[in-house]
Amino acid sequence: METVTKVQVIEPYLLEITFSNGVSRQVDLEGELYGEVFEPLREPGFFSQARLDPELGTVVWPNGADFSPEFLYHYQSKTRANA
């Protein structure tokens, strides 16, 4: 199982993530921010508080929201209209 070793917020909802196998990719999470835990991440200032939790090996936010490293590794971001 690959884990997250580095995360950087590129812009609202878009993360640059590096995994333990050296793979790096951009992950656009805009389409996944629904439900009680993830709704607060729709606010760009809150989303920008993403950080690496080395114990969990994934990206976390102050409200306890996180995505599993497997989800992030295999997630196929939807194409943005302006991308």
WOBEL-V896812 format. One record per run of one state. SS is the DSSP state (alpha for helix, beta for strand, coil for the rest). FROM is the first residue (numbers start at 1). TO is the last residue. Records with the same first field share a line. If there is no record, write none. Layout:
# WOBEL-V896812
SS = FROM-TO + FROM-TO
This chain:
# WOBEL-V896812
coil = 1-3 + 12-13 + 20-23 + 29-29 + 33-38 + 43-43 + 48-50 + 54-57 + 61-65 + 67-68 + 75-83
beta = 4-11 + 14-19 + 24-28 + 51-53 + 58-60 + 66-66
alpha = 30-32 + 39-42 + 44-47 + 69-74
